[in-house]
Every structure is written in C-alpha cells, then in structure tokens.
Amino acid sequence: MRAAQFGVELNKLEVRVDSLSDDRDMLGIDNSIPAGPLSMKFSIRIGAEGVSEELLHEIVDWAEEHSPVGEPLTRIMPIEYVVDIV
C-alpha cells in the first residue's frame, strides 16, 4: 500500500517470517520455558524497475513501523528485518 502511495509499481515482493522457539513447554518437559516464539525474523525481497534502493528501503521501513503484525511484536520480543533489494 505504501508503494502505491508513492506511485511505485513493485515487480517483486516476497515476505518470509521465521521464528525461534523452544518446544519444551509444548511437550510438557519444562513449564518454565515460554511455549511461543522467542524471536522472529522477517526476510523481505522487494524490487521495482527504475526505483532507487533508498526509496524501496523507505517503503519497507514505513511498512515495518505500521505493520499490524510486526509492530506489536517488537514490544514483546526481538524482531529482525532483513531486506534484499532485487
């Protein structure tokens, strides 16, 4: 949506979300370990012909700050964003 606000037509947008968990609580082995993810990593591949890397990074940065998924998670666990301009 942010790209559209700038008039940018993306020809590539892929988002992969990975998490690191310790399953001992889910398996009933150690209840002191949180059952959910301990950290998350968002990998983003984005591309648009004739658009600067700077603007593409700005679009991704804005999306990170306004994401209804990622932004709330930053308040409770470490989040890593990796951006690959293609």
Beta strands, then each sheet from edge to edge (+ up, - down):
strand 1: 12-21
strand 2: 37-47
strand 3: 79-85
sheet 1: 1+ 2- 3-
end
